[in-house]
């Protein structure tokens, strides 16, 4: 707080050398401040950035993004960054390095999961995870064999927030559509 800063400041501790502005340290402080905010507080700070980027994202979606990404962002404006485009729009292309890992029965698994999600209205993260487990069990593979192609299909990249949480935010219809697109494109 400002009062704490006043108490901690002592003129005798001012050094002789010139001041150094460290952007990395500033980002570190800001990231820590972001983590102390509620998702609603982060979403409120991200709103002007999302509007300036013309994203047309709802308050509910911004809140969900803030909840999922709070530990991964440095500034609230990061929620409007192009690296998080998968929250706003279906991927139209896939990162080259992760796309090379789309092999084996990834297409079959993606199509099976898409079929399982058809007709569902919504699901919780736990229910989304149960669908992933069911496909893995049905196809006699480890859950990682379905998680990677699902993440790639949903985001277009190889990383991101918790997959089950992301699936719940995007919803079954979006997940199924993106899984089918990835299967058609990468399969």
C-alpha positions as YAML, in Angstrom:
chain: A
units: angstrom
residues:
- id: 1
  name: UNK
  ca: [0.00, 0.00, 0.00]
- id: 2
  name: UNK
  ca: [1.03, 3.62, -0.21]
- id: 3
  name: UNK
  ca: [1.34, 3.82, 3.59]
- id: 4
  name: UNK
  ca: [3.63, 0.78, 3.61]
- id: 5
  name: UNK
  ca: [5.75, 2.37, 0.90]
- id: 6
  name: UNK
  ca: [6.07, 5.60, 2.91]
- id: 7
  name: UNK
  ca: [7.09, 3.62, 6.01]
- id: 8
  name: UNK
  ca: [9.67, 1.59, 4.05]
- id: 9
  name: UNK
  ca: [11.24, 4.62, 2.35]
- id: 10
  name: UNK
  ca: [14.38, 6.12, 3.88]
- id: 11
  name: UNK
  ca: [16.37, 8.89, 2.22]
- id: 12
  name: UNK
  ca: [19.57, 7.41, 3.64]
- id: 13
  name: UNK
  ca: [19.06, 4.30, 1.49]
- id: 14
  name: UNK
  ca: [19.04, 6.20, -1.81]
- id: 15
  name: UNK
  ca: [22.09, 5.12, -3.82]
- id: 16
  name: UNK
  ca: [24.50, 7.26, -5.79]
- id: 17
  name: UNK
  ca: [24.08, 5.44, -9.10]
- id: 18
  name: UNK
  ca: [21.46, 6.32, -11.66]
- id: 19
  name: UNK
  ca: [18.05, 4.73, -11.57]
- id: 20
  name: UNK
  ca: [17.44, 1.64, -13.64]
- id: 21
  name: UNK
  ca: [14.01, 0.87, -15.02]
- id: 22
  name: UNK
  ca: [13.64, -2.91, -15.24]
- id: 23
  name: UNK
  ca: [10.70, -4.03, -17.40]
- id: 24
  name: UNK
  ca: [11.13, -7.67, -16.39]
- id: 25
  name: UNK
  ca: [10.85, -6.74, -12.73]
- id: 26
  name: UNK
  ca: [7.82, -4.58, -13.49]
- id: 27
  name: UNK
  ca: [6.16, -7.52, -15.26]
- id: 28
  name: UNK
  ca: [6.95, -9.73, -12.27]
- id: 29
  name: UNK
  ca: [5.32, -7.24, -9.87]
- id: 30
  name: UNK
  ca: [2.33, -6.86, -12.15]
- id: 31
  name: UNK
  ca: [1.87, -10.64, -12.50]
- id: 32
  name: UNK
  ca: [1.86, -10.97, -8.73]
- id: 33
  name: UNK
  ca: [-0.71, -8.19, -8.46]
- id: 34
  name: UNK
  ca: [-2.89, -9.89, -11.08]
- id: 35
  name: UNK
  ca: [-2.83, -13.14, -9.10]
- id: 36
  name: UNK
  ca: [-4.20, -11.31, -6.06]
- id: 37
  name: UNK
  ca: [-7.21, -10.00, -8.00]
- id: 38
  name: UNK
  ca: [-10.47, -11.84, -8.39]
- id: 39
  name: UNK
  ca: [-11.40, -13.05, -11.87]
- id: 40
  name: UNK
  ca: [-14.03, -10.28, -11.94]
- id: 41
  name: UNK
  ca: [-11.35, -7.69, -11.15]
- id: 42
  name: UNK
  ca: [-9.09, -8.99, -13.90]
- id: 43
  name: UNK
  ca: [-11.99, -9.10, -16.38]
- id: 44
  name: UNK
  ca: [-12.90, -5.51, -15.53]
- id: 45
  name: UNK
  ca: [-9.34, -4.40, -16.24]
- id: 46
  name: UNK
  ca: [-9.23, -6.47, -19.45]
- id: 47
  name: UNK
  ca: [-12.51, -5.07, -20.85]
- id: 48
  name: UNK
  ca: [-10.99, -1.90, -22.42]
- id: 49
  name: UNK
  ca: [-8.29, -4.01, -24.12]
- id: 50
  name: UNK
  ca: [-10.84, -6.50, -25.47]
- id: 51
  name: UNK
  ca: [-13.03, -3.65, -26.74]
- id: 52
  name: UNK
  ca: [-10.07, -1.86, -28.35]
- id: 53
  name: UNK
  ca: [-9.17, -5.12, -30.12]
- id: 54
  name: UNK
  ca: [-12.75, -5.39, -31.40]
- id: 55
  name: UNK
  ca: [-13.21, -8.85, -29.90]
- id: 56
  name: UNK
  ca: [-16.88, -8.48, -28.97]
- id: 57
  name: UNK
  ca: [-16.39, -10.85, -26.04]
- id: 58
  name: UNK
  ca: [-19.00, -11.15, -23.31]
- id: 59
  name: UNK
  ca: [-18.35, -10.27, -19.68]
- id: 60
  name: UNK
  ca: [-18.98, -13.90, -18.76]
- id: 61
  name: UNK
  ca: [-16.34, -15.12, -21.22]
- id: 62
  name: UNK
  ca: [-13.81, -12.54, -19.98]
- id: 63
  name: UNK
  ca: [-14.50, -13.69, -16.42]
- id: 64
  name: UNK
  ca: [-13.97, -17.33, -17.42]
- id: 65
  name: UNK
  ca: [-10.74, -16.43, -19.22]
- id: 66
  name: UNK
  ca: [-9.49, -14.50, -16.20]
- id: 67
  name: UNK
  ca: [-10.26, -17.46, -13.95]
- id: 68
  name: UNK
  ca: [-8.41, -19.90, -16.21]
- id: 69
  name: UNK
  ca: [-5.47, -17.68, -17.14]
- id: 70
  name: UNK
  ca: [-4.84, -15.73, -13.91]
- id: 71
  name: UNK
  ca: [-1.66, -17.70, -13.15]
- id: 72
  name: UNK
  ca: [-0.38, -17.39, -16.73]
- id: 73
  name: UNK
  ca: [-0.77, -13.70, -17.55]
- id: 74
  name: UNK
  ca: [1.35, -10.69, -16.69]
- id: 75
  name: UNK
  ca: [-1.16, -7.94, -17.46]
- id: 76
  name: UNK
  ca: [-4.95, -7.92, -17.71]
- id: 77
  name: UNK
  ca: [-4.59, -6.80, -21.34]
- id: 78
  name: UNK
  ca: [-2.96, -10.17, -22.09]
- id: 79
  name: UNK
  ca: [-6.50, -11.60, -22.23]
- id: 80
  name: UNK
  ca: [-7.00, -9.69, -25.48]
- id: 81
  name: UNK
  ca: [-3.69, -10.90, -26.91]
- id: 82
  name: UNK
  ca: [-3.61, -12.89, -30.15]
- id: 83
  name: UNK
  ca: [-2.09, -15.85, -28.27]
- id: 84
  name: UNK
  ca: [-5.49, -16.34, -26.64]
- id: 85
  name: UNK
  ca: [-7.50, -16.13, -29.83]
- id: 86
  name: UNK
  ca: [-8.86, -19.64, -29.24]
- id: 87
  name: UNK
  ca: [-11.15, -18.19, -26.57]
- id: 88
  name: UNK
  ca: [-12.76, -15.97, -29.23]
- id: 89
  name: UNK
  ca: [-12.61, -17.88, -32.49]
- id: 90
  name: UNK
  ca: [-12.10, -21.36, -33.87]
- id: 91
  name: UNK
  ca: [-8.52, -22.07, -34.93]
- id: 92
  name: UNK
  ca: [-8.11, -22.01, -38.70]
- id: 93
  name: UNK
  ca: [-4.55, -23.30, -38.63]
- id: 94
  name: UNK
  ca: [-2.38, -25.29, -36.25]
- id: 95
  name: UNK
  ca: [1.10, -24.58, -34.90]
- id: 96
  name: UNK
  ca: [3.59, -26.59, -36.95]
- id: 97
  name: UNK
  ca: [5.50, -28.32, -34.17]
- id: 98
  name: UNK
  ca: [2.44, -29.59, -32.24]
- id: 99
  name: UNK
  ca: [0.68, -30.51, -35.50]
- id: 100
  name: UNK
  ca: [3.52, -32.95, -36.26]
- id: 101
  name: UNK
  ca: [2.45, -34.89, -33.16]
- id: 102
  name: UNK
  ca: [-1.02, -35.49, -34.67]
- id: 103
  name: UNK
  ca: [-0.48, -39.08, -35.70]
- id: 104
  name: UNK
  ca: [-1.61, -42.61, -35.11]
- id: 105
  name: UNK
  ca: [-5.28, -42.74, -34.24]
- id: 106
  name: UNK
  ca: [-5.56, -39.05, -33.30]
- id: 107
  name: UNK
  ca: [-8.11, -38.43, -36.05]
- id: 108
  name: UNK
  ca: [-10.23, -41.39, -34.96]
- id: 109
  name: UNK
  ca: [-10.09, -40.28, -31.31]
- id: 110
  name: UNK
  ca: [-11.00, -36.67, -32.19]
- id: 111
  name: UNK
  ca: [-13.97, -37.79, -34.28]
- id: 112
  name: UNK
  ca: [-15.13, -40.16, -31.53]
- id: 113
  name: UNK
  ca: [-14.98, -37.41, -28.92]
- id: 114
  name: UNK
  ca: [-16.82, -35.01, -31.23]
- id: 115
  name: UNK
  ca: [-19.56, -37.59, -31.69]
- id: 116
  name: UNK
  ca: [-19.80, -38.09, -27.94]
- id: 117
  name: UNK
  ca: [-20.24, -34.33, -27.41]
- id: 118
  name: UNK
  ca: [-22.97, -33.93, -30.04]
- id: 119
  name: UNK
  ca: [-26.26, -32.84, -28.55]
- id: 120
  name: UNK
  ca: [-24.89, -31.88, -25.14]
- id: 121
  name: UNK
  ca: [-25.95, -28.46, -23.88]
- id: 122
  name: UNK
  ca: [-23.09, -27.85, -21.45]
- id: 123
  name: UNK
  ca: [-20.84, -29.67, -19.06]
- id: 124
  name: UNK
  ca: [-18.68, -29.12, -16.01]
- id: 125
  name: UNK
  ca: [-14.93, -29.61, -16.09]
- id: 126
  name: UNK
  ca: [-15.43, -32.93, -14.30]
- id: 127
  name: UNK
  ca: [-17.95, -34.07, -16.90]
- id: 128
  name: UNK
  ca: [-15.63, -32.96, -19.72]
- id: 129
  name: UNK
  ca: [-12.84, -35.02, -18.18]
- id: 130
  name: UNK
  ca: [-15.17, -38.00, -17.88]
- id: 131
  name: UNK
  ca: [-15.85, -37.77, -21.65]
- id: 132
  name: UNK
  ca: [-12.10, -37.78, -22.33]
- id: 133
  name: UNK
  ca: [-11.65, -40.82, -20.07]
- id: 134
  name: UNK
  ca: [-14.55, -42.65, -21.73]
- id: 135
  name: UNK
  ca: [-13.03, -42.19, -25.21]
- id: 136
  name: UNK
  ca: [-9.62, -43.33, -23.93]
- id: 137
  name: UNK
  ca: [-11.18, -46.41, -22.35]
- id: 138
  name: UNK
  ca: [-13.31, -47.24, -25.40]
- id: 139
  name: UNK
  ca: [-10.28, -47.03, -27.68]
- id: 140
  name: UNK
  ca: [-7.97, -48.76, -25.18]
- id: 141
  name: UNK
  ca: [-5.44, -45.92, -25.02]
- id: 142
  name: UNK
  ca: [-4.03, -43.78, -22.23]
- id: 143
  name: UNK
  ca: [-5.87, -40.53, -21.60]
- id: 144
  name: UNK
  ca: [-2.86, -38.57, -22.89]
- id: 145
  name: UNK
  ca: [-3.52, -39.99, -26.36]
- id: 146
  name: UNK
  ca: [-6.86, -38.14, -26.45]
- id: 147
  name: UNK
  ca: [-5.84, -35.07, -24.44]
- id: 148
  name: UNK
  ca: [-3.13, -33.86, -26.82]
- id: 149
  name: UNK
  ca: [-5.23, -34.00, -30.02]
- id: 150
  name: UNK
  ca: [-8.13, -32.41, -28.15]
- id: 151
  name: UNK
  ca: [-5.98, -29.53, -26.90]
- id: 152
  name: UNK
  ca: [-4.53, -28.99, -30.37]
- id: 153
  name: UNK
  ca: [-7.99, -29.06, -31.95]
- id: 154
  name: UNK
  ca: [-9.43, -26.61, -29.44]
- id: 155
  name: UNK
  ca: [-6.55, -24.12, -29.32]
- id: 156
  name: UNK
  ca: [-4.47, -24.59, -32.46]
- id: 157
  name: UNK
  ca: [-1.38, -24.75, -30.23]
- id: 158
  name: UNK
  ca: [0.19, -27.31, -27.94]
- id: 159
  name: UNK
  ca: [-0.38, -25.53, -24.61]
- id: 160
  name: UNK
  ca: [-2.93, -23.63, -22.64]
- id: 161
  name: UNK
  ca: [-5.06, -23.82, -19.53]
- id: 162
  name: UNK
  ca: [-6.40, -27.01, -17.96]
- id: 163
  name: UNK
  ca: [-8.07, -28.92, -20.78]
- id: 164
  name: UNK
  ca: [-11.22, -29.94, -18.90]
- id: 165
  name: UNK
  ca: [-11.72, -26.35, -17.69]
- id: 166
  name: UNK
  ca: [-11.20, -25.04, -21.22]
- id: 167
  name: UNK
  ca: [-13.69, -27.54, -22.63]
- id: 168
  name: UNK
  ca: [-16.30, -26.43, -20.09]
- id: 169
  name: UNK
  ca: [-15.76, -22.76, -20.98]
- id: 170
  name: UNK
  ca: [-15.96, -23.38, -24.74]
- id: 171
  name: UNK
  ca: [-18.93, -25.73, -24.45]
- id: 172
  name: UNK
  ca: [-19.67, -29.04, -26.16]
- id: 173
  name: UNK
  ca: [-20.89, -27.61, -29.47]
- id: 174
  name: UNK
  ca: [-17.73, -25.55, -30.01]
- id: 175
  name: UNK
  ca: [-15.51, -28.42, -28.88]
- id: 176
  name: UNK
  ca: [-17.18, -30.87, -31.27]
- id: 177
  name: UNK
  ca: [-16.93, -28.42, -34.20]
- id: 178
  name: UNK
  ca: [-13.24, -27.75, -33.55]
- id: 179
  name: UNK
  ca: [-12.46, -31.46, -33.11]
- id: 180
  name: UNK
  ca: [-14.06, -32.23, -36.48]
- id: 181
  name: UNK
  ca: [-12.21, -29.39, -38.20]
- id: 182
  name: UNK
  ca: [-8.88, -30.61, -36.81]
- id: 183
  name: UNK
  ca: [-9.65, -34.20, -37.81]
- id: 184
  name: UNK
  ca: [-10.49, -33.07, -41.36]
- id: 185
  name: UNK
  ca: [-7.47, -30.74, -41.58]
- id: 186
  name: UNK
  ca: [-4.79, -32.80, -39.87]
- id: 187
  name: UNK
  ca: [-6.10, -36.32, -40.46]
...
